[in-house]
Amino acid sequence: MFFIRLSNIETHASNIYLLHLILYMSSSQYYPILGDPYPEKTENIDELFQAIKTEDYSKIYSLLSTKKVSSSTVNYADISRPSLLIECCKRSDKKLLQLMIKIEKDQLKTSYEDVHGHRATWYAIENNFISGIHDLIEHKLIDPNLHDTKTSFTPVLQAIERKRSEVNINILFYKE
């Protein structure tokens, strides 16, 4: 009987410990995703990608600066699932890229791939978006060793394959 009581006490203590751990982990100080509401809403995402289509940079600036969306936002309404950065590189939109770098340089995720297995860097090279590639390199947002999943090319190999010598010069010879 004494053993059973000790076991019940241990089980009770174990449950209290687990409850304490769950409460601790859910606090925004320890794990902010569980503690804070997700800031992006479908309306804001739709508004962002509509503003990109209409080139409404003041609206894009407003959405990014008020943190209603981020530079890593993905357009789930589009079947190819582009991120904001991928959309920017597809369009060779230097103004949008500079806006994203200005507001959220540290939050830009260049490793995100769309459903086709391509990253923003791949689209920038495909579209010969030289000024964008230069900005991405300057702000250390291109990993020259990160290969494209679909083609298995690094940015340098892709630029060689696509005969983009100016891209390679930017990637290979950029100095801090």
C-alpha positions as CSV (number, residue, x, y, z in Angstrom):
1,M,0.0,0.0,0.0
2,F,2.8,2.4,0.8
3,F,4.4,1.7,-2.6
4,I,1.1,2.5,-4.4
5,R,0.9,5.9,-2.6
6,L,4.5,6.7,-3.5
7,S,3.7,5.8,-7.1
8,N,0.6,8.1,-7.0
9,I,2.7,10.9,-5.5
10,E,5.3,10.4,-8.3
11,T,2.7,10.4,-11.0
12,H,1.1,13.5,-9.5
13,A,4.5,15.2,-9.3
14,S,5.2,14.1,-12.9
15,N,1.9,15.6,-14.1
16,I,2.6,18.9,-12.3
17,Y,6.1,19.0,-13.9
18,L,4.6,18.4,-17.4
19,L,2.0,21.1,-16.9
20,H,4.6,23.5,-15.7
21,L,6.8,22.7,-18.7
22,I,3.9,23.2,-21.1
23,L,3.0,26.5,-19.6
24,Y,6.7,27.6,-19.7
25,M,7.1,26.6,-23.3
26,S,3.9,28.4,-24.4
27,S,5.0,31.7,-23.0
28,S,6.1,34.1,-25.6
29,Q,9.5,34.6,-23.9
30,Y,10.4,30.9,-24.5
31,Y,8.6,30.1,-27.8
32,P,7.1,33.2,-29.4
33,I,5.2,31.3,-32.1
34,L,2.9,29.7,-29.5
35,G,2.6,32.8,-27.4
36,D,1.8,35.4,-30.1
37,P,-0.9,35.3,-32.7
38,Y,0.1,34.7,-36.3
39,P,0.3,38.2,-37.8
40,E,-0.4,37.3,-41.4
41,K,-4.0,37.0,-42.5
42,T,-5.4,35.9,-45.9
43,E,-6.7,39.4,-46.6
44,N,-3.3,41.0,-46.0
45,I,-1.6,38.4,-48.2
46,D,-4.1,38.9,-51.0
47,E,-3.7,42.6,-50.6
48,L,0.1,42.3,-50.8
49,F,0.2,40.3,-54.0
50,Q,-2.5,42.5,-55.5
51,A,-0.3,45.5,-54.7
52,I,2.6,43.8,-56.4
53,K,0.6,43.2,-59.6
54,T,-0.5,46.9,-59.6
55,E,3.0,48.1,-58.5
56,D,1.5,49.9,-55.6
57,Y,4.7,50.3,-53.6
58,S,3.2,52.5,-50.9
59,K,0.7,49.8,-50.1
60,I,3.6,47.2,-50.1
61,Y,5.6,49.4,-47.8
62,S,2.6,49.9,-45.5
63,L,2.0,46.1,-45.2
64,L,5.6,45.3,-44.6
65,S,6.4,48.1,-42.2
66,T,3.3,47.5,-40.0
67,K,4.3,43.7,-39.9
68,K,0.9,42.6,-41.4
69,V,3.0,40.5,-43.8
70,S,6.7,39.7,-44.1
71,S,9.2,39.4,-46.9
72,S,8.9,35.6,-46.5
73,T,5.1,35.7,-47.2
74,V,4.0,33.0,-49.6
75,N,1.1,33.5,-52.0
76,Y,-0.9,30.3,-51.5
77,A,-3.6,31.6,-53.9
78,D,-1.1,31.1,-56.7
79,I,-0.6,27.4,-57.8
80,S,3.2,27.8,-58.0
81,R,3.3,29.1,-54.3
82,P,5.8,31.9,-54.8
83,S,7.2,33.8,-51.9
84,L,7.4,37.6,-52.0
85,L,11.1,37.4,-52.8
86,I,10.5,34.8,-55.6
87,E,7.8,37.0,-57.1
88,C,10.2,40.0,-56.9
89,C,12.9,38.1,-58.8
90,K,10.5,36.7,-61.4
91,R,9.5,40.3,-62.2
92,S,13.0,41.7,-61.9
93,D,11.6,44.3,-59.6
94,K,14.5,46.3,-58.2
95,K,12.3,48.8,-56.4
96,L,10.4,45.9,-54.5
97,L,13.7,44.2,-53.7
98,Q,15.2,47.4,-52.2
99,L,12.0,47.9,-50.2
100,M,12.2,44.4,-48.8
101,I,15.9,44.8,-47.9
102,K,15.3,48.2,-46.3
103,I,12.4,47.0,-44.1
104,E,13.2,43.3,-43.4
105,K,16.8,42.4,-44.5
106,D,17.2,40.0,-41.6
107,Q,13.9,38.2,-42.3
108,L,14.5,37.6,-46.0
109,K,14.6,33.8,-46.6
110,T,16.4,33.0,-49.8
111,S,16.3,29.3,-49.2
112,Y,12.5,29.0,-49.7
113,E,11.6,27.0,-52.8
114,D,8.4,27.1,-54.8
115,V,6.5,24.0,-55.9
116,H,8.8,23.9,-59.0
117,G,11.9,23.4,-56.8
118,H,13.3,26.8,-57.5
119,R,14.5,29.6,-55.2
120,A,14.5,33.4,-55.7
121,T,18.2,33.2,-56.8
122,W,17.3,30.8,-59.6
123,Y,14.6,33.2,-60.9
124,A,16.9,36.2,-60.7
125,I,19.5,34.4,-62.8
126,E,16.9,33.1,-65.3
127,N,15.6,36.6,-65.8
128,N,19.1,38.1,-65.9
129,F,18.2,40.4,-62.9
130,I,21.7,41.7,-62.5
131,S,21.0,44.6,-60.2
132,G,18.9,42.3,-58.0
133,I,21.6,39.7,-57.9
134,H,24.1,42.4,-57.0
135,D,21.8,43.6,-54.1
136,L,21.3,40.1,-52.9
137,I,25.1,39.5,-52.9
138,E,25.8,42.9,-51.3
139,H,23.5,42.1,-48.4
140,K,24.8,38.5,-48.1
141,L,21.4,37.0,-49.1
142,I,22.8,34.6,-51.7
143,D,24.5,31.4,-50.6
144,P,26.6,30.5,-53.6
145,N,26.7,26.9,-52.5
146,L,23.0,26.4,-52.1
147,H,21.8,24.3,-55.1
148,D,18.5,24.4,-56.8
149,T,16.5,21.3,-56.0
150,K,15.1,20.8,-59.5
151,T,18.3,21.3,-61.5
152,S,20.9,20.7,-58.8
153,F,22.8,23.7,-60.0
154,T,24.4,26.2,-57.6
155,P,23.9,29.9,-58.7
156,V,27.4,29.9,-60.3
157,L,26.7,26.7,-62.3
158,Q,23.3,28.0,-63.3
159,A,24.8,31.2,-64.5
160,I,27.4,29.3,-66.5
161,E,24.7,27.1,-68.1
162,R,22.5,30.1,-69.0
163,K,25.6,32.0,-70.3
164,R,25.2,34.8,-67.7
165,S,28.8,35.9,-67.4
166,E,27.9,39.1,-65.6
167,V,26.1,37.2,-62.9
168,N,29.1,35.0,-62.3
169,I,31.4,38.0,-62.1
170,N,29.1,39.4,-59.4
171,I,28.9,36.1,-57.5
172,L,32.6,35.1,-57.8
173,F,34.3,38.5,-57.4
174,Y,32.2,40.3,-54.9
175,K,34.3,41.7,-52.1
176,E,32.9,43.0,-48.8
